[in-house]
Amino acid sequence: MPRISESTVRRLSHYYRALVEVEAEGTDVISSQRLAEREGTTPAQVRKDLSHFGSFGRRGLGYDVAHLCREIRAILGLDRRWRVVVVGAGNIGSALLAYRGFAAQGFEVVAVFDNDPRRIGEAVGGLQVRDVAELGAAGASDSFDIGVIAAPHHAAQAVADLLVSAGVSAILNFAPRKLIVPARVALRNVDLTMAFENLSFALTPTRGQRRRRAQD
């Protein structure tokens, strides 16, 4: 199978959510046209994305909603449980631990670590915060799949190194900095500050627009 782009994977996630919704509404069959309309893309793009993984629909009939939902769920790896460890029990970490929707999608947060003596031993999201110094030993016994970095940016690379040593196969990074990890470890970044900066840019006139307004 050729390498699948991140944009394709993101669209698969959107298709999956749309299918869950229409299945809950009692819809049995959906066309590529309707699925595209719900996700703001084109029928051709829907068919192209799905064609990477097989043939799921029938020309003129569309897709069986329940079947396609199961297939995409399996493609995304949501048909199994993933053991998640969170490093950082501050505001972002605590918010992630409080959210119950991850478990429904197969992401089971099983441990949380921090280096703040005031937080170690606290109960957050039903888990006891453990000393980050124990992360390596814990990974050897608990087999974490995914690590979440919710630590300050200056500590993020050190935390990533600890997670790699603990044996995680993937890292979700909320710290606003680039990280270096081995090629075998999948890395995804969620930079909330950059997202706000992008919105700020969208709301701010460009230099050319400002110049024209000043001349008017």
Secondary structure, DSSP 8 states (H G I E B T S, - for coil): -----HHHHHHHHHHHHHHHHHHHTT--EE-HHHHHHHHTS-HHHHHHHHHTT---EETTTEEEHHHHHHHHHHHTTTTS-EEEEEE--SHHHHHHHH--HHHHTTEEEEEEEES-TTTTT-EETTEEEEEGGGHHHHHHHH---EEEE-S-GGGHHHHHHHHHHTT-SEEEE-SSS-----TTSEEEE--HHHHHHHHHHHHS--HHHHHHHHH-
